[in-house]
């Protein structure tokens, strides 16, 4: 009988250790999920900032071309032509 009692005590001890490890892992999981959410927010903010900087860069590039820079003159002409086509399309839609 004492062997059975020893086995039961050992099993209970092992189960308690497993529950302790489970609790620790659940706490660590919560912490890691928080870090993941924080990282996702940072990435989203950085992507937004990148898009804003790209937009500013394109505006600066166009302004430089309008000021006489030969570097981006072709892109600026294409953009202006595109804007003119859009305006013409709007005028056509309004006159119908």
N, CA, C and O atoms as a CHARMM CRD file, in Angstrom:
* protein
*
  384
    1    1 UNK  N      0.80100  -1.19300   0.00000 PROA 1      0.00000
    2    1 UNK  CA     0.00000   0.00000   0.00000 PROA 1      0.00000
    3    1 UNK  C      0.84500   1.25900   0.00000 PROA 1      0.00000
    4    1 UNK  O      0.46400   2.26500  -0.59800 PROA 1      0.00000
    5    2 UNK  N      1.98800   1.21100   0.66500 PROA 2      0.00000
    6    2 UNK  CA     2.81600   2.41200   0.73100 PROA 2      0.00000
    7    2 UNK  C      3.37900   2.77400  -0.63600 PROA 2      0.00000
    8    2 UNK  O      3.61400   3.94900  -0.92100 PROA 2      0.00000
    9    3 UNK  N      3.59900   1.76200  -1.48900 PROA 3      0.00000
   10    3 UNK  CA     4.07300   2.04400  -2.84000 PROA 3      0.00000
   11    3 UNK  C      3.01000   2.81000  -3.61400 PROA 3      0.00000
   12    3 UNK  O      3.32500   3.74400  -4.35200 PROA 3      0.00000
   13    4 UNK  N      1.76100   2.41700  -3.44700 PROA 4      0.00000
   14    4 UNK  CA     0.66900   3.10400  -4.12900 PROA 4      0.00000
   15    4 UNK  C      0.54100   4.54300  -3.63400 PROA 4      0.00000
   16    4 UNK  O      0.30700   5.45400  -4.42900 PROA 4      0.00000
   17    5 UNK  N      0.69300   4.75000  -2.33900 PROA 5      0.00000
   18    5 UNK  CA     0.62600   6.09100  -1.76700 PROA 5      0.00000
   19    5 UNK  C      1.77600   6.94600  -2.29000 PROA 5      0.00000
   20    5 UNK  O      1.58500   8.12500  -2.59000 PROA 5      0.00000
   21    6 UNK  N      2.96900   6.35900  -2.40200 PROA 6      0.00000
   22    6 UNK  CA     4.12800   7.09400  -2.94100 PROA 6      0.00000
   23    6 UNK  C      3.90600   7.48200  -4.40000 PROA 6      0.00000
   24    6 UNK  O      4.25000   8.58500  -4.82300 PROA 6      0.00000
   25    7 UNK  N      3.33000   6.56400  -5.15100 PROA 7      0.00000
   26    7 UNK  CA     3.06200   6.85700  -6.56000 PROA 7      0.00000
   27    7 UNK  C      2.04000   7.98500  -6.67800 PROA 7      0.00000
   28    7 UNK  O      2.18700   8.87400  -7.51600 PROA 7      0.00000
   29    8 UNK  N      1.01100   7.94600  -5.84300 PROA 8      0.00000
   30    8 UNK  CA    -0.01000   8.98900  -5.86600 PROA 8      0.00000
   31    8 UNK  C      0.58200  10.33300  -5.48000 PROA 8      0.00000
   32    8 UNK  O      0.27600  11.34600  -6.10800 PROA 8      0.00000
   33    9 UNK  N      1.43000  10.35800  -4.45000 PROA 9      0.00000
   34    9 UNK  CA     2.07600  11.61400  -4.03300 PROA 9      0.00000
   35    9 UNK  C      2.96100  12.15300  -5.14500 PROA 9      0.00000
   36    9 UNK  O      2.99500  13.35800  -5.39200 PROA 9      0.00000
   37   10 UNK  N      3.68100  11.25100  -5.81900 PROA 10     0.00000
   38   10 UNK  CA     4.54500  11.66500  -6.92400 PROA 10     0.00000
   39   10 UNK  C      3.70400  12.25100  -8.06500 PROA 10     0.00000
   40   10 UNK  O      4.05500  13.27600  -8.65100 PROA 10     0.00000
   41   11 UNK  N      2.59600  11.58400  -8.36500 PROA 11     0.00000
   42   11 UNK  CA     1.71200  12.09700  -9.41800 PROA 11     0.00000
   43   11 UNK  C      1.14100  13.45900  -9.04200 PROA 11     0.00000
   44   11 UNK  O      1.09500  14.36900  -9.87000 PROA 11     0.00000
   45   12 UNK  N      0.70700  13.59600  -7.79400 PROA 12     0.00000
   46   12 UNK  CA     0.17600  14.88300  -7.34500 PROA 12     0.00000
   47   12 UNK  C      1.23700  15.97100  -7.43700 PROA 12     0.00000
   48   12 UNK  O      0.94600  17.09100  -7.85500 PROA 12     0.00000
   49   13 UNK  N      2.44800  15.64800  -7.05400 PROA 13     0.00000
   50   13 UNK  CA     3.55300  16.60700  -7.13100 PROA 13     0.00000
   51   13 UNK  C      3.81300  17.00800  -8.58000 PROA 13     0.00000
   52   13 UNK  O      3.99500  18.18500  -8.89200 PROA 13     0.00000
   53   14 UNK  N      3.82500  16.00700  -9.45800 PROA 14     0.00000
   54   14 UNK  CA     4.06300  16.29600 -10.88000 PROA 14     0.00000
   55   14 UNK  C      2.93200  17.13600 -11.46900 PROA 14     0.00000
   56   14 UNK  O      3.17800  18.03300 -12.27500 PROA 14     0.00000
   57   15 UNK  N      1.69500  16.84800 -11.07000 PROA 15     0.00000
   58   15 UNK  CA     0.54900  17.61400 -11.56000 PROA 15     0.00000
   59   15 UNK  C      0.63000  19.05000 -11.06600 PROA 15     0.00000
   60   15 UNK  O      0.35000  19.97800 -11.82500 PROA 15     0.00000
   61   16 UNK  N      1.00500  19.25000  -9.81900 PROA 16     0.00000
   62   16 UNK  CA     1.15800  20.61200  -9.29200 PROA 16     0.00000
   63   16 UNK  C      2.23900  21.37000 -10.04800 PROA 16     0.00000
   64   16 UNK  O      2.07700  22.54900 -10.36400 PROA 16     0.00000
   65   17 UNK  N      3.34800  20.68300 -10.33900 PROA 17     0.00000
   66   17 UNK  CA     4.42800  21.31900 -11.10300 PROA 17     0.00000
   67   17 UNK  C      3.92900  21.69200 -12.50000 PROA 17     0.00000
   68   17 UNK  O      4.23700  22.77300 -13.00300 PROA 17     0.00000
   69   18 UNK  N      3.15700  20.79500 -13.12600 PROA 18     0.00000
   70   18 UNK  CA     2.62600  21.08000 -14.46000 PROA 18     0.00000
   71   18 UNK  C      1.67500  22.26500 -14.44000 PROA 18     0.00000
   72   18 UNK  O      1.70700  23.11000 -15.33500 PROA 18     0.00000
   73   19 UNK  N      0.81700  22.32800 -13.40500 PROA 19     0.00000
   74   19 UNK  CA    -0.08500  23.47600 -13.29600 PROA 19     0.00000
   75   19 UNK  C      0.70300  24.76600 -13.07600 PROA 19     0.00000
   76   19 UNK  O      0.33600  25.81700 -13.60100 PROA 19     0.00000
   77   20 UNK  N      1.78200  24.68800 -12.30200 PROA 20     0.00000
   78   20 UNK  CA     2.63200  25.85900 -12.10200 PROA 20     0.00000
   79   20 UNK  C      3.26400  26.31800 -13.40400 PROA 20     0.00000
   80   20 UNK  O      3.30500  27.51200 -13.70200 PROA 20     0.00000
   81   21 UNK  N      3.75600  25.36000 -14.17500 PROA 21     0.00000
   82   21 UNK  CA     4.34600  25.69100 -15.47900 PROA 21     0.00000
   83   21 UNK  C      3.28700  26.24800 -16.43100 PROA 21     0.00000
   84   21 UNK  O      3.55400  27.17100 -17.20000 PROA 21     0.00000
   85   22 UNK  N      2.08500  25.67600 -16.36900 PROA 22     0.00000
   86   22 UNK  CA     0.99400  26.16500 -17.21300 PROA 22     0.00000
   87   22 UNK  C      0.66200  27.61400 -16.88300 PROA 22     0.00000
   88   22 UNK  O      0.49600  28.43600 -17.78500 PROA 22     0.00000
   89   23 UNK  N      0.56500  27.93000 -15.60100 PROA 23     0.00000
   90   23 UNK  CA     0.29200  29.30800 -15.19000 PROA 23     0.00000
   91   23 UNK  C      1.39300  30.25200 -15.67000 PROA 23     0.00000
   92   23 UNK  O      1.11600  31.34100 -16.17200 PROA 23     0.00000
   93   24 UNK  N      2.64300  29.81700 -15.51000 PROA 24     0.00000
   94   24 UNK  CA     3.76400  30.66000 -15.94400 PROA 24     0.00000
   95   24 UNK  C      3.70900  30.89200 -17.45500 PROA 24     0.00000
   96   24 UNK  O      3.94600  32.00300 -17.92900 PROA 24     0.00000
   97   25 UNK  N      3.39700  29.84200 -18.19800 PROA 25     0.00000
   98   25 UNK  CA     3.32000  29.97500 -19.65400 PROA 25     0.00000
   99   25 UNK  C      2.15000  30.86400 -20.07500 PROA 25     0.00000
  100   25 UNK  O      2.26800  31.62500 -21.03500 PROA 25     0.00000
  101   26 UNK  N      1.03500  30.77500 -19.37200 PROA 26     0.00000
  102   26 UNK  CA    -0.10300  31.63300 -19.69200 PROA 26     0.00000
  103   26 UNK  C      0.24200  33.09700 -19.42500 PROA 26     0.00000
  104   26 UNK  O     -0.12500  33.97100 -20.21100 PROA 26     0.00000
  105   27 UNK  N      0.94100  33.37200 -18.32600 PROA 27     0.00000
  106   27 UNK  CA     1.35500  34.74800 -18.02800 PROA 27     0.00000
  107   27 UNK  C      2.32300  35.25500 -19.08300 PROA 27     0.00000
  108   27 UNK  O      2.22400  36.39600 -19.53500 PROA 27     0.00000
  109   28 UNK  N      3.26100  34.39500 -19.47300 PROA 28     0.00000
  110   28 UNK  CA     4.23500  34.78600 -20.49900 PROA 28     0.00000
  111   28 UNK  C      3.53000  35.03200 -21.82600 PROA 28     0.00000
  112   28 UNK  O      3.90000  35.93900 -22.57200 PROA 28     0.00000
  113   29 UNK  N      2.52000  34.23000 -22.11800 PROA 29     0.00000
  114   29 UNK  CA     1.75100  34.39600 -23.34800 PROA 29     0.00000
  115   29 UNK  C      1.04400  35.74500 -23.36500 PROA 29     0.00000
  116   29 UNK  O      1.01300  36.41600 -24.39700 PROA 29     0.00000
  117   30 UNK  N      0.47700  36.14600 -22.23400 PROA 30     0.00000
  118   30 UNK  CA    -0.19500  37.44500 -22.14400 PROA 30     0.00000
  119   30 UNK  C      0.80500  38.57100 -22.39300 PROA 30     0.00000
  120   30 UNK  O      0.50900  39.52600 -23.11000 PROA 30     0.00000
  121   31 UNK  N      1.98300  38.45200 -21.79800 PROA 31     0.00000
  122   31 UNK  CA     3.01800  39.47000 -21.98500 PROA 31     0.00000
  123   31 UNK  C      3.43800  39.53300 -23.44700 PROA 31     0.00000
  124   31 UNK  O      3.57800  40.61600 -24.01500 PROA 31     0.00000
  125   32 UNK  N      3.63900  38.36400 -24.05400 PROA 32     0.00000
  126   32 UNK  CA     4.06600  38.33500 -25.45900 PROA 32     0.00000
  127   32 UNK  C      2.97600  38.87300 -26.39300 PROA 32     0.00000
  128   32 UNK  O      3.28600  39.53100 -27.38600 PROA 32     0.00000
  129   33 UNK  N      1.71400  38.60100 -26.08500 PROA 33     0.00000
  130   33 UNK  CA     0.63400  39.16200 -26.89500 PROA 33     0.00000
  131   33 UNK  C      0.60900  40.68600 -26.78800 PROA 33     0.00000
  132   33 UNK  O      0.35600  41.38000 -27.77300 PROA 33     0.00000
  133   34 UNK  N      0.87100  41.19900 -25.59300 PROA 34     0.00000
  134   34 UNK  CA     0.94700  42.65100 -25.42400 PROA 34     0.00000
  135   34 UNK  C      2.08300  43.24200 -26.24500 PROA 34     0.00000
  136   34 UNK  O      1.91800  44.26900 -26.90200 PROA 34     0.00000
  137   35 UNK  N      3.23800  42.58300 -26.20200 PROA 35     0.00000
  138   35 UNK  CA     4.38400  43.05800 -26.98300 PROA 35     0.00000
  139   35 UNK  C      4.08100  42.99400 -28.48100 PROA 35     0.00000
  140   35 UNK  O      4.45600  43.88900 -29.23900 PROA 35     0.00000
  141   36 UNK  N      3.40200  41.92900 -28.89100 PROA 36     0.00000
  142   36 UNK  CA     3.03900  41.79000 -30.30300 PROA 36     0.00000
  143   36 UNK  C      2.10400  42.90800 -30.74000 PROA 36     0.00000
  144   36 UNK  O      2.27300  43.47700 -31.81900 PROA 36     0.00000
  145   37 UNK  N      1.12300  43.22200 -29.91000 PROA 37     0.00000
  146   37 UNK  CA     0.19900  44.31300 -30.23200 PROA 37     0.00000
  147   37 UNK  C      0.92700  45.65200 -30.29500 PROA 37     0.00000
  148   37 UNK  O      0.66100  46.46900 -31.17700 PROA 37     0.00000
  149   38 UNK  N      1.84900  45.87200 -29.35200 PROA 38     0.00000
  150   38 UNK  CA     2.63300  47.11000 -29.37500 PROA 38     0.00000
  151   38 UNK  C      3.46500  47.19600 -30.65300 PROA 38     0.00000
  152   38 UNK  O      3.54000  48.24800 -31.28700 PROA 38     0.00000
  153   39 UNK  N      4.08500  46.08000 -31.02000 PROA 39     0.00000
  154   39 UNK  CA     4.90900  46.06000 -32.23600 PROA 39     0.00000
  155   39 UNK  C      4.05700  46.30200 -33.47400 PROA 39     0.00000
  156   39 UNK  O      4.47500  47.01000 -34.39100 PROA 39     0.00000
  157   40 UNK  N      2.86600  45.71800 -33.50400 PROA 40     0.00000
  158   40 UNK  CA     1.98100  45.91800 -34.65400 PROA 40     0.00000
  159   40 UNK  C      1.57800  47.38600 -34.77200 PROA 40     0.00000
  160   40 UNK  O      1.49800  47.92500 -35.87600 PROA 40     0.00000
  161   41 UNK  N      1.32500  48.03200 -33.63500 PROA 41     0.00000
  162   41 UNK  CA     0.96000  49.45000 -33.65000 PROA 41     0.00000
  163   41 UNK  C      2.13200  50.29500 -34.15300 PROA 41     0.00000
  164   41 UNK  O      1.94600  51.22200 -34.94000 PROA 41     0.00000
  165   42 UNK  N      3.33600  49.96600 -33.69200 PROA 42     0.00000
  166   42 UNK  CA     4.52100  50.70100 -34.13500 PROA 42     0.00000
  167   42 UNK  C      4.70800  50.54400 -35.64500 PROA 42     0.00000
  168   42 UNK  O      5.00100  51.51400 -36.34400 PROA 42     0.00000
  169   43 UNK  N      4.53700  49.32900 -36.13500 PROA 43     0.00000
  170   43 UNK  CA     4.68700  49.08000 -37.57600 PROA 43     0.00000
  171   43 UNK  C      3.64300  49.86600 -38.36000 PROA 43     0.00000
  172   43 UNK  O      3.95500  50.46400 -39.38900 PROA 43     0.00000
  173   44 UNK  N      2.41400  49.86400 -37.87500 PROA 44     0.00000
  174   44 UNK  CA     1.35000  50.61500 -38.55900 PROA 44     0.00000
  175   44 UNK  C      1.67700  52.10300 -38.59100 PROA 44     0.00000
  176   44 UNK  O      1.50600  52.75500 -39.62100 PROA 44     0.00000
  177   45 UNK  N      2.14700  52.64200 -37.46800 PROA 45     0.00000
  178   45 UNK  CA     2.52100  54.05500 -37.42000 PROA 45     0.00000
  179   45 UNK  C      3.66900  54.35300 -38.37700 PROA 45     0.00000
  180   45 UNK  O      3.67700  55.38600 -39.04600 PROA 45     0.00000
  181   46 UNK  N      4.63700  53.44300 -38.44000 PROA 46     0.00000
  182   46 UNK  CA     5.77900  53.65400 -39.32600 PROA 46     0.00000
  183   46 UNK  C      5.35500  53.59500 -40.78900 PROA 46     0.00000
  184   46 UNK  O      5.86200  54.36200 -41.60800 PROA 46     0.00000
  185   47 UNK  N      4.43100  52.69300 -41.12900 PROA 47     0.00000
  186   47 UNK  CA     3.95300  52.62500 -42.50400 PROA 47     0.00000
  187   47 UNK  C      3.21200  53.89900 -42.89400 PROA 47     0.00000
  188   47 UNK  O      3.34000  54.38400 -44.01800 PROA 47     0.00000
  189   48 UNK  N      2.44200  54.43100 -41.96300 PROA 48     0.00000
  190   48 UNK  CA     1.73900  55.68800 -42.20900 PROA 48     0.00000
  191   48 UNK  C      2.74300  56.81300 -42.42500 PROA 48     0.00000
  192   48 UNK  O      2.58300  57.64100 -43.32100 PROA 48     0.00000
  193   49 UNK  N      3.77200  56.83100 -41.59600 PROA 49     0.00000
  194   49 UNK  CA     4.79600  57.86800 -41.72900 PROA 49     0.00000
  195   49 UNK  C      5.54900  57.72700 -43.05100 PROA 49     0.00000
  196   49 UNK  O      5.89000  58.72900 -43.68000 PROA 49     0.00000
  197   50 UNK  N      5.80800  56.50000 -43.47000 PROA 50     0.00000
  198   50 UNK  CA     6.49500  56.27900 -44.74500 PROA 50     0.00000
  199   50 UNK  C      5.65600  56.81100 -45.89700 PROA 50     0.00000
  200   50 UNK  O      6.17900  57.46600 -46.79900 PROA 50     0.00000
  201   51 UNK  N      4.35200  56.53100 -45.87100 PROA 51     0.00000
  202   51 UNK  CA     3.47900  57.03800 -46.93100 PROA 51     0.00000
  203   51 UNK  C      3.46100  58.56500 -46.94900 PROA 51     0.00000
  204   51 UNK  O      3.48800  59.17800 -48.01600 PROA 51     0.00000
  205   52 UNK  N      3.41400  59.17200 -45.77000 PROA 52     0.00000
  206   52 UNK  CA     3.43300  60.63000 -45.68300 PROA 52     0.00000
  207   52 UNK  C      4.74100  61.18900 -46.24800 PROA 52     0.00000
  208   52 UNK  O      4.73300  62.17400 -46.98600 PROA 52     0.00000
  209   53 UNK  N      5.85300  60.56000 -45.89900 PROA 53     0.00000
  210   53 UNK  CA     7.14800  61.02200 -46.40100 PROA 53     0.00000
  211   53 UNK  C      7.26700  60.83000 -47.91100 PROA 53     0.00000
  212   53 UNK  O      7.86000  61.66200 -48.59700 PROA 53     0.00000
  213   54 UNK  N      6.70700  59.73700 -48.43100 PROA 54     0.00000
  214   54 UNK  CA     6.71700  59.53700 -49.88400 PROA 54     0.00000
  215   54 UNK  C      5.93500  60.64500 -50.58100 PROA 54     0.00000
  216   54 UNK  O      6.35600  61.17400 -51.61000 PROA 54     0.00000
  217   55 UNK  N      4.79500  60.98000 -50.00000 PROA 55     0.00000
  218   55 UNK  CA     3.97100  62.04300 -50.57100 PROA 55     0.00000
  219   55 UNK  C      4.72300  63.37500 -50.55000 PROA 55     0.00000
  220   55 UNK  O      4.71700  64.11100 -51.53700 PROA 55     0.00000
  221   56 UNK  N      5.36400  63.67900 -49.43200 PROA 56     0.00000
  222   56 UNK  CA     6.13900  64.92100 -49.33200 PROA 56     0.00000
  223   56 UNK  C      7.29400  64.92000 -50.31800 PROA 56     0.00000
  224   56 UNK  O      7.59400  65.94000 -50.93800 PROA 56     0.00000
  225   57 UNK  N      7.94300  63.76600 -50.46000 PROA 57     0.00000
  226   57 UNK  CA     9.06700  63.66200 -51.38900 PROA 57     0.00000
  227   57 UNK  C      8.60900  63.93400 -52.81500 PROA 57     0.00000
  228   57 UNK  O      9.27500  64.65000 -53.56200 PROA 57     0.00000
  229   58 UNK  N      7.46100  63.35500 -53.19100 PROA 58     0.00000
  230   58 UNK  CA     6.94500  63.59500 -54.54800 PROA 58     0.00000
  231   58 UNK  C      6.58000  65.05100 -54.74900 PROA 58     0.00000
  232   58 UNK  O      6.79700  65.60100 -55.82800 PROA 58     0.00000
  233   59 UNK  N      6.03100  65.68200 -53.72800 PROA 59     0.00000
  234   59 UNK  CA     5.69700  67.10600 -53.83200 PROA 59     0.00000
  235   59 UNK  C      6.96000  67.95000 -53.99000 PROA 59     0.00000
  236   59 UNK  O      6.99500  68.87600 -54.80000 PROA 59     0.00000
  237   60 UNK  N      7.97400  67.63700 -53.23300 PROA 60     0.00000
  238   60 UNK  CA     9.24800  68.37800 -53.32400 PROA 60     0.00000
  239   60 UNK  C      9.87800  68.15200 -54.68900 PROA 60     0.00000
  240   60 UNK  O     10.41900  69.07900 -55.29200 PROA 60     0.00000
  241   61 UNK  N      9.80600  66.91700 -55.17300 PROA 61     0.00000
  242   61 UNK  CA    10.36300  66.59600 -56.47600 PROA 61     0.00000
  243   61 UNK  C      9.66400  67.41400 -57.56600 PROA 61     0.00000
  244   61 UNK  O     10.31700  67.93600 -58.47000 PROA 61     0.00000
  245   62 UNK  N      8.34200  67.52200 -57.47800 PROA 62     0.00000
  246   62 UNK  CA     7.58900  68.29800 -58.46800 PROA 62     0.00000
  247   62 UNK  C      7.91500  69.78200 -58.34900 PROA 62     0.00000
  248   62 UNK  O      8.07800  70.46700 -59.35800 PROA 62     0.00000
  249   63 UNK  N      8.00700  70.27400 -57.12900 PROA 63     0.00000
  250   63 UNK  CA     8.33100  71.69000 -56.93100 PROA 63     0.00000
  251   63 UNK  C      9.70900  72.00800 -57.49800 PROA 63     0.00000
  252   63 UNK  O      9.89100  73.05400 -58.12100 PROA 63     0.00000
  253   64 UNK  N     10.66900  71.13400 -57.29300 PROA 64     0.00000
  254   64 UNK  CA    12.00400  71.35100 -57.85100 PROA 64     0.00000
  255   64 UNK  C     11.96700  71.38400 -59.37000 PROA 64     0.00000
  256   64 UNK  O     12.66200  72.18100 -60.00100 PROA 64     0.00000
  257   65 UNK  N     11.16000  70.52200 -59.94600 PROA 65     0.00000
  258   65 UNK  CA    11.05400  70.51200 -61.40600 PROA 65     0.00000
  259   65 UNK  C     10.43900  71.80800 -61.91700 PROA 65     0.00000
  260   65 UNK  O     10.87300  72.35900 -62.92900 PROA 65     0.00000
  261   66 UNK  N      9.41900  72.29000 -61.20300 PROA 66     0.00000
  262   66 UNK  CA     8.78600  73.54000 -61.61000 PROA 66     0.00000
  263   66 UNK  C      9.72100  74.72000 -61.45400 PROA 66     0.00000
  264   66 UNK  O      9.60300  75.71100 -62.17400 PROA 66     0.00000
  265   67 UNK  N     10.64700  74.61900 -60.52000 PROA 67     0.00000
  266   67 UNK  CA    11.60500  75.70400 -60.30600 PROA 67     0.00000
  267   67 UNK  C     12.76700  75.66000 -61.28400 PROA 67     0.00000
  268   67 UNK  O     13.63700  76.53100 -61.25700 PROA 67     0.00000
  269   68 UNK  N     12.78600  74.66700 -62.13300 PROA 68     0.00000
  270   68 UNK  CA    13.80700  74.64500 -63.16600 PROA 68     0.00000
  271   68 UNK  C     14.77800  73.49600 -63.06200 PROA 68     0.00000
  272   68 UNK  O     15.72300  73.43100 -63.84900 PROA 68     0.00000
  273   69 UNK  N     14.59500  72.61400 -62.15500 PROA 69     0.00000
  274   69 UNK  CA    15.48100  71.46600 -62.04400 PROA 69     0.00000
  275   69 UNK  C     15.24500  70.53500 -63.23200 PROA 69     0.00000
  276   69 UNK  O     14.10700  70.16700 -63.52300 PROA 69     0.00000
  277   70 UNK  N     16.31000  70.16200 -63.90300 PROA 70     0.00000
  278   70 UNK  CA    16.20500  69.29400 -65.07000 PROA 70     0.00000
  279   70 UNK  C     15.99600  67.83500 -64.67000 PROA 70     0.00000
  280   70 UNK  O     15.59300  67.00700 -65.48600 PROA 70     0.00000
  281   71 UNK  N     16.26700  67.54300 -63.44200 PROA 71     0.00000
  282   71 UNK  CA    16.27200  66.16700 -62.94800 PROA 71     0.00000
  283   71 UNK  C     14.91600  65.47500 -63.09200 PROA 71     0.00000
  284   71 UNK  O     14.85500  64.34000 -63.56500 PROA 71     0.00000
  285   72 UNK  N     13.84600  66.12700 -62.69900 PROA 72     0.00000
  286   72 UNK  CA    12.53200  65.49100 -62.66500 PROA 72     0.00000
  287   72 UNK  C     11.52500  66.17000 -63.58900 PROA 72     0.00000
  288   72 UNK  O     10.31500  66.06800 -63.38600 PROA 72     0.00000
  289   73 UNK  N     12.02600  66.84700 -64.58200 PROA 73     0.00000
  290   73 UNK  CA    11.15200  67.63200 -65.45800 PROA 73     0.00000
  291   73 UNK  C     10.15500  66.74600 -66.20200 PROA 73     0.00000
  292   73 UNK  O      8.98900  67.11600 -66.34000 PROA 73     0.00000
  293   74 UNK  N     10.58800  65.59800 -66.67600 PROA 74     0.00000
  294   74 UNK  CA     9.70800  64.70000 -67.42200 PROA 74     0.00000
  295   74 UNK  C      8.56400  64.21700 -66.53700 PROA 74     0.00000
  296   74 UNK  O      7.41100  64.20900 -66.96800 PROA 74     0.00000
  297   75 UNK  N      8.87300  63.81200 -65.29400 PROA 75     0.00000
  298   75 UNK  CA     7.83300  63.34700 -64.36900 PROA 75     0.00000
  299   75 UNK  C      6.81500  64.45200 -64.09100 PROA 75     0.00000
  300   75 UNK  O      5.61100  64.20400 -64.01400 PROA 75     0.00000
  301   76 UNK  N      7.31800  65.66300 -63.94300 PROA 76     0.00000
  302   76 UNK  CA     6.41700  66.78400 -63.66100 PROA 76     0.00000
  303   76 UNK  C      5.50000  67.05300 -64.84400 PROA 76     0.00000
  304   76 UNK  O      4.30600  67.29700 -64.66900 PROA 76     0.00000
  305   77 UNK  N      6.06000  67.00600 -66.05000 PROA 77     0.00000
  306   77 UNK  CA     5.24100  67.22400 -67.24200 PROA 77     0.00000
  307   77 UNK  C      4.15900  66.15300 -67.34200 PROA 77     0.00000
  308   77 UNK  O      3.01200  66.45600 -67.67100 PROA 77     0.00000
  309   78 UNK  N      4.52000  64.90800 -67.05900 PROA 78     0.00000
  310   78 UNK  CA     3.53000  63.82900 -67.10800 PROA 78     0.00000
  311   78 UNK  C      2.44000  64.04000 -66.06300 PROA 78     0.00000
  312   78 UNK  O      1.26200  63.81300 -66.33800 PROA 78     0.00000
  313   79 UNK  N      2.82400  64.46700 -64.88300 PROA 79     0.00000
  314   79 UNK  CA     1.85000  64.71000 -63.81800 PROA 79     0.00000
  315   79 UNK  C      0.91800  65.86400 -64.19800 PROA 79     0.00000
  316   79 UNK  O     -0.29400  65.77400 -64.00200 PROA 79     0.00000
  317   80 UNK  N      1.47700  66.93100 -64.73300 PROA 80     0.00000
  318   80 UNK  CA     0.66300  68.07900 -65.15400 PROA 80     0.00000
  319   80 UNK  C     -0.30500  67.65600 -66.25700 PROA 80     0.00000
  320   80 UNK  O     -1.47700  68.03300 -66.23400 PROA 80     0.00000
  321   81 UNK  N      0.18100  66.87800 -67.21600 PROA 81     0.00000
  322   81 UNK  CA    -0.69300  66.40100 -68.29200 PROA 81     0.00000
  323   81 UNK  C     -1.81000  65.51800 -67.73500 PROA 81     0.00000
  324   81 UNK  O     -2.95300  65.59000 -68.18800 PROA 81     0.00000
  325   82 UNK  N     -1.48200  64.70700 -66.77700 PROA 82     0.00000
  326   82 UNK  CA    -2.48300  63.85200 -66.13700 PROA 82     0.00000
  327   82 UNK  C     -3.54500  64.69800 -65.42600 PROA 82     0.00000
  328   82 UNK  O     -4.73900  64.41200 -65.51700 PROA 82     0.00000
  329   83 UNK  N     -3.10600  65.72500 -64.72700 PROA 83     0.00000
  330   83 UNK  CA    -4.03800  66.62000 -64.03700 PROA 83     0.00000
  331   83 UNK  C     -4.92900  67.36100 -65.03500 PROA 83     0.00000
  332   83 UNK  O     -6.12200  67.54900 -64.79400 PROA 83     0.00000
  333   84 UNK  N     -4.34700  67.77400 -66.14200 PROA 84     0.00000
  334   84 UNK  CA    -5.12400  68.46400 -67.17800 PROA 84     0.00000
  335   84 UNK  C     -6.18800  67.52800 -67.74100 PROA 84     0.00000
  336   84 UNK  O     -7.32800  67.94100 -67.95500 PROA 84     0.00000
  337   85 UNK  N     -5.82400  66.27200 -67.98300 PROA 85     0.00000
  338   85 UNK  CA    -6.80600  65.30100 -68.48600 PROA 85     0.00000
  339   85 UNK  C     -7.93900  65.09800 -67.47900 PROA 85     0.00000
  340   85 UNK  O     -9.10500  65.00100 -67.86000 PROA 85     0.00000
  341   86 UNK  N     -7.59100  65.03300 -66.20100 PROA 86     0.00000
  342   86 UNK  CA    -8.61300  64.88100 -65.16200 PROA 86     0.00000
  343   86 UNK  C     -9.54800  66.08700 -65.14400 PROA 86     0.00000
  344   86 UNK  O    -10.76200  65.92900 -65.01600 PROA 86     0.00000
  345   87 UNK  N     -8.98800  67.28800 -65.27300 PROA 87     0.00000
  346   87 UNK  CA    -9.80800  68.50800 -65.29000 PROA 87     0.00000
  347   87 UNK  C    -10.71300  68.51200 -66.51100 PROA 87     0.00000
  348   87 UNK  O    -11.89400  68.84300 -66.41000 PROA 87     0.00000
  349   88 UNK  N    -10.16400  68.14700 -67.66100 PROA 88     0.00000
  350   88 UNK  CA   -10.97500  68.07900 -68.88000 PROA 88     0.00000
  351   88 UNK  C    -12.11200  67.07600 -68.72000 PROA 88     0.00000
  352   88 UNK  O    -13.23800  67.33900 -69.14300 PROA 88     0.00000
  353   89 UNK  N    -11.82700  65.94400 -68.12000 PROA 89     0.00000
  354   89 UNK  CA   -12.86200  64.92600 -67.89500 PROA 89     0.00000
  355   89 UNK  C    -13.96100  65.47300 -66.97600 PROA 89     0.00000
  356   89 UNK  O    -15.14800  65.26200 -67.22300 PROA 89     0.00000
  357   90 UNK  N    -13.55200  66.17600 -65.91800 PROA 90     0.00000
  358   90 UNK  CA   -14.53500  66.77200 -65.00700 PROA 90     0.00000
  359   90 UNK  C    -15.40400  67.80000 -65.71800 PROA 90     0.00000
  360   90 UNK  O    -16.61900  67.84100 -65.52800 PROA 90     0.00000
  361   91 UNK  N    -14.76900  68.62500 -66.53500 PROA 91     0.00000
  362   91 UNK  CA   -15.52600  69.63700 -67.27200 PROA 91     0.00000
  363   91 UNK  C    -16.51300  68.96900 -68.20900 PROA 91     0.00000
  364   91 UNK  O    -17.65200  69.42200 -68.32800 PROA 91     0.00000
  365   92 UNK  N    -16.10300  67.90800 -68.87300 PROA 92     0.00000
  366   92 UNK  CA   -16.97500  67.15900 -69.76100 PROA 92     0.00000
  367   92 UNK  C    -18.15700  66.57400 -68.99000 PROA 92     0.00000
  368   92 UNK  O    -19.29300  66.61600 -69.46400 PROA 92     0.00000
  369   93 UNK  N    -17.89500  66.04000 -67.82400 PROA 93     0.00000
  370   93 UNK  CA   -18.96700  65.47100 -67.00300 PROA 93     0.00000
  371   93 UNK  C    -19.94500  66.54700 -66.53900 PROA 93     0.00000
  372   93 UNK  O    -21.15100  66.30900 -66.47900 PROA 93     0.00000
  373   94 UNK  N    -19.43600  67.71000 -66.21800 PROA 94     0.00000
  374   94 UNK  CA   -20.28400  68.80700 -65.75400 PROA 94     0.00000
  375   94 UNK  C    -21.14900  69.37300 -66.87500 PROA 94     0.00000
  376   94 UNK  O    -22.28300  69.79400 -66.64600 PROA 94     0.00000
  377   95 UNK  N    -20.60400  69.37700 -68.08200 PROA 95     0.00000
  378   95 UNK  CA   -21.35300  69.95300 -69.19800 PROA 95     0.00000
  379   95 UNK  C    -22.41800  69.00200 -69.73400 PROA 95     0.00000
  380   95 UNK  O    -23.30600  69.42900 -70.47200 PROA 95     0.00000
  381   96 UNK  N    -22.34700  67.74900 -69.38300 PROA 96     0.00000
  382   96 UNK  CA   -23.37400  66.78700 -69.83200 PROA 96     0.00000
  383   96 UNK  C    -24.57600  66.88100 -69.02700 PROA 96     0.00000
  384   96 UNK  O    -25.53700  66.14900 -69.26400 PROA 96     0.00000
